[in-house]
């Protein structure tokens, strides 16, 4: 009996040694990371849209993990920077607004980006779509920041058919301008499908598919607009067509994965870059949006893009991987910065060369619905405002005079209707101190520094702000909070 037991023990030990200590070490999936642009939380079927049809997204969400508390930053550049760095944008100066097309700054080249980390682990990396992390110098371009391939736009907004902003072309393939016909959403979907079809399945792929839809300008092929004759409001009808076209192209890309035989080993993550637009001020620069009825619907969440309320930062999102992710609703806190850390762990990639990450590995939360390791969400930290969520409590602090503080309990008040700040002064003080401590670590917003320079060189060389009359230099103004919100 002893010899049999010993043999059995040795056999068991041998088998056990063949099993890796961490399942993440051997998963190494292909990763399809899909980002929509300014998509409303409730503008997809899986979050309750009744007038817009998104069957491909709905199927993926139903068969995967649908997030209830997935957060990003409130504007495009900020979110994309957080995704690529795994770090909140206040740490490198991209926390305010977006990078305008007339500006010459970008994501700090000292930051090590997700595609660089994945490349070192043997992945092929590709960006099909929008970048918006620096365009004025090639050192900020995708191919120079770790992507093996890039096709799409560099800046934030472009015409869907002419691929330009106010006559300036913004359409590239591998650093070279591309002149071609077509609707951008369809061109991006077709290119992503071709890339998958040509890819060697033995090499893991990270495909960052960043659509510019349904960002302004509100444009769609007529065939898609005609699918919604029942929607009377004209902008909502176009917007619905844009989203259904987006859904069709995502279906095309998923079909390419299936045709290639790699669908079963592909993790798909989908989310918007921020909430849907509610304020015409943030709807774009290519048209007078004050005369347009903004079509986005963020459901029960307050406000939208550029706001620190939930409607600007809590977005529609899901993750899907057949056999690896249990279908169901995931209610734990997840932030876009967590994707960096989670993808790196799944890929077996080292983050040793990165600056300290804010992202956490949330794979167990995504795959099984386990409790999230994340207890805090930092919405943003700027010289004139900030917001943080700790558990169910959320604080928004606007420091410009007249200053204001909002405190909400999101579990009881997800629509942020009841400001409880006066009832809980100790909670307010503690959360303000947390924001203040992060503000002391923050890099000055590059947008504000850039805009001060623009102001001082405009108007025929005459500064609009009386810099010589006691206001000091731009950095002093930013330190003191004397700036215009948004």
C-alpha positions, -999 to 999 in steps of 0.1 A, spaced: 0 0 0 28 24 8 44 19 -26 11 24 -44 5 56 -23 40 68 -31 35 62 -68 2 80 -67 17 108 -48 45 111 -73 20 110 -102 -1 136 -85 29 158 -79 41 155 -115 7 164 -128 5 193 -103 38 207 -115 25 209 -150 -2 233 -139 11 269 -138 10 288 -105 -11 316 -121 -37 310 -148 -29 345 -162 6 334 -171 -7 310 -199 -39 327 -211 -21 352 -234 -53 360 -254 -56 380 -285 -71 413 -272 -97 433 -292 -102 466 -273 -131 485 -289 -137 522 -279 -167 542 -290 -166 580 -290 -191 600 -270 -216 572 -269 -245 577 -245 -249 551 -217 -285 543 -227 -279 545 -265 -272 507 -268 -298 479 -265 -280 461 -237 -285 492 -215 -322 497 -224 -323 517 -257 -356 510 -274 -352 532 -305 -317 523 -315 -308 488 -326 -274 473 -316 -278 435 -321 -241 427 -323 -232 446 -292 -262 432 -273 -252 396 -281 -216 401 -269 -229 418 -238 -254 391 -230 -228 364 -234 -202 382 -214 -197 405 -184 -219 436 -186 -205 463 -163 -227 485 -142 -199 507 -127 -173 511 -154 -156 545 -153 -134 565 -176 -125 602 -176 -150 628 -188 -133 637 -221 -116 620 -249 -79 628 -246 -80 622 -208 -95 587 -212 -73 576 -240 -43 587 -220 -55 568 -190 -60 536 -212 -25 538 -227 -7 546 -195 -26 529 -167 -23 562 -148 -46 590 -141 -40 620 -165 -34 645 -137 -1 628 -133 13 640 -166 -7 672 -174 -36 659 -196 -63 663 -171 -80 694 -185 -100 695 -218 -86 677 -249 -57 684 -272 -70 710 -297 -61 706 -333 -42 740 -332 -21 730 -302 14 715 -301 16 692 -271 10 655 -264 13 626 -240 46 628 -222 71 606 -240 85 595 -206 53 575 -200 56 539 -211 25 529 -230 4 497 -231 15 487 -267 51 490 -257 45 467 -227 26 442 -248 52 443 -276 79 433 -252 58 403 -243 56 392 -279 24 408 -290 17 424 -323 1 458 -316 -22 477 -339 -43 509 -336 -72 512 -361 -89 544 -354 -86 576 -334 -55 586 -314 -59 621 -300 -28 620 -278 -6 643 -298 -3 652 -335 20 682 -339 52 662 -337 58 626 -348 73 617 -314 37 616 -301 23 595 -330 11 559 -325 39 543 -345 64 561 -323 46 550 -291 46 513 -295 21 504 -322 33 483 -351 5 496 -372 -18 526 -373 -47 535 -396 -71 564 -388 -72 599 -373 -47 618 -352 -70 645 -337 -104 646 -321 -130 654 -347 -132 650 -385 -157 648 -413 -169 612 -417 -168 614 -455 -140 638 -464 -117 628 -434 -107 664 -426 -113 691 -401 -121 724 -418 -102 714 -449 -72 698 -432 -68 661 -439 -66 639 -408 -64 604 -421 -32 583 -420 -18 548 -424 16 542 -408 25 579 -406 15 587 -442 -15 607 -452 -42 587 -470 -67 601 -496 -96 578 -501 -133 577 -503 -156 561 -477 -174 566 -444 -149 565 -415 -168 539 -394 -170 515 -423 -134 521 -433 -122 513 -398 -143 482 -395 -131 469 -429 -94 477 -421 -96 459 -387 -112 429 -404 -85 427 -430 -58 430 -404 -73 400 -385 -76 380 -417 -39 385 -425 -27 380 -389 -6 350 -379 -27 334 -352 4 320 -334 14 356 -325 -9 372 -299 -26 404 -312 -35 436 -293 -59 454 -316 -71 488 -302 -101 496 -324 -110 532 -316 -140 544 -336 -147 581 -339 -184 573 -339 -208 586 -327 -189 618 -321 -199 650 -339 -204 659 -367 -236 639 -368 -233 622 -402 -243 588 -414 -248 570 -448 -283 576 -460 -291 539 -459 -286 540 -422 -306 571 -416 -334 555 -436 -335 526 -412 -351 548 -386 -381 565 -402 -400 561 -369 -376 586 -351 -390 620 -358 -362 642 -344 -337 645 -373 -305 646 -353 -315 616 -332 -323 598 -364 -289 604 -378 -273 595 -344 -292 562 -344 -279 555 -379 -243 562 -368 -246 538 -338 -262 510 -359 -234 514 -385 -209 511 -356 -227 480 -345 -226 465 -379 -188 471 -382 -182 455 -348 -202 425 -361 -179 425 -392 -148 424 -370 -161 396 -348 -170 376 -379 -134 380 -390 -122 366 -357 -145 336 -362 -134 331 -398 -97 332 -387 -104 306 -360 -93 328 -331 -126 339 -316 -123 314 -288 -90 328 -277 -99 365 -280 -108 388 -252 -132 416 -264 -136 447 -242 -160 474 -253 -167 508 -238 -172 545 -246 -145 571 -240 -168 592 -220 -205 597 -215 -228 610 -242 -227 648 -249 -254 668 -232 -240 703 -234 -236 720 -268 -203 736 -256 -186 702 -257 -203 688 -288 -176 697 -313 -161 726 -333 -171 718 -369 -207 731 -367 -228 755 -346 -242 729 -321 -262 755 -303 -289 751 -329 -289 713 -328 -308 691 -304 -281 670 -288 -293 634 -293 -274 615 -266 -291 596 -237 -272 588 -205 -303 572 -189 -306 580 -152 -271 594 -150 -268 632 -146 -252 654 -173 -227 641 -198 -193 646 -215 -169 670 -197 -190 669 -165 -178 652 -133 -213 639 -127 -220 602 -135 -233 609 -169 -199 621 -180 -178 593 -165 -198 561 -160 -201 545 -194 -217 515 -212 -192 486 -212 -188 449 -214 -161 422 -217 -166 389 -236 -144 358 -239 -161 325 -246 -154 300 -219 -133 324 -198 -158 350 -187 -190 340 -169 -220 357 -184 -237 381 -161 -237 416 -146 -205 429 -129 -213 454 -102 -178 461 -89 -159 493 -95 -137 492 -126 -118 522 -142 -102 524 -176 -68 526 -160 -74 490 -148 -74 477 -184 -36 484 -187 -28 463 -156 -53 436 -164 -42 432 -201 -5 431 -190 -12 404 -165 -31 383 -190 -3 387 -215 24 378 -190 39 412 -196 62 430 -172 52 465 -161 85 470 -143 96 498 -167 64 518 -161 59 547 -137 37 537 -107 4 525 -120 -30 535 -108 -46 505 -125 -54 473 -107 -57 438 -120 -95 433 -121 -95 400 -141 -112 380 -113 -139 407 -112 -144 406 -150 -142 368 -154 -162 356 -124 -179 386 -109 -157 385 -78 -155 415 -56 -134 443 -72 -101 452 -55 -109 488 -64 -125 509 -37 -118 544 -51 -125 562 -84 -107 594 -91 -129 613 -116 -103 640 -121 -80 664 -103 -77 699 -118 -66 733 -103 -102 744 -103 -122 712 -96 -119 676 -86 -140 646 -78 -135 613 -61 -156 582 -52 -149 561 -22 -172 532 -18 -207 546 -24 -197 581 -15 -189 607 -41 -175 642 -37 -173 669 -63 -153 700 -52 -152 732 -73 -126 755 -59 -132 786 -81 -150 813 -63 -178 810 -54 -166 775 -45 -190 746 -40 -190 711 -27 -214 682 -37 -216 650 -17 -237 621 -30 -244 585 -19 -246 568 -52 -262 535 -40 -292 555 -28 -290 584 -53 -274 573 -86 -289 604 -104 -271 627 -80 -302 647 -70 -296 651 -33 -265 670 -21 -257 656 14 -226 678 20 -242 699 48 -252 667 67 -218 650 66 -191 676 72 -165 650 84 -169 630 52 -166 661 31 -134 671 50 -118 637 46 -126 635 9 -115 671 2 -82 662 19 -78 632 -4 -83 654 -35 -60 681 -21 -32 655 -15 -35 644 -51 -35 680 -64 -2 685 -47 12 657 -68 -4 668 -101 15 681 -131 1 715 -143 -25 711 -171 -8 714 -205 -41 726 -220 -42 757 -197 -5 764 -202 -10 761 -240 -41 784 -240 -24 811 -220 3 811 -246 -23 813 -274 -41 842 -256 -9 861 -252 1 858 -288 -33 865 -303 -51 898 -309 -22 912 -330 3 905 -303 -17 922 -275 -24 899 -246 -61 895 -237 -52 890 -200 -32 918 -184 -2 897 -176 19 928 -170 -6 943 -145 -1 920 -115 -16 887 -127 18 870 -129 28 843 -153 5 814 -165 19 789 -140 10 812 -111 -25 816 -124 -29 779 -127 -16 774 -92 -41 799 -78 -70 784 -97 -77 816 -116 -89 799 -148 -121 793 -167 -137 759 -159 -138 736 -190 
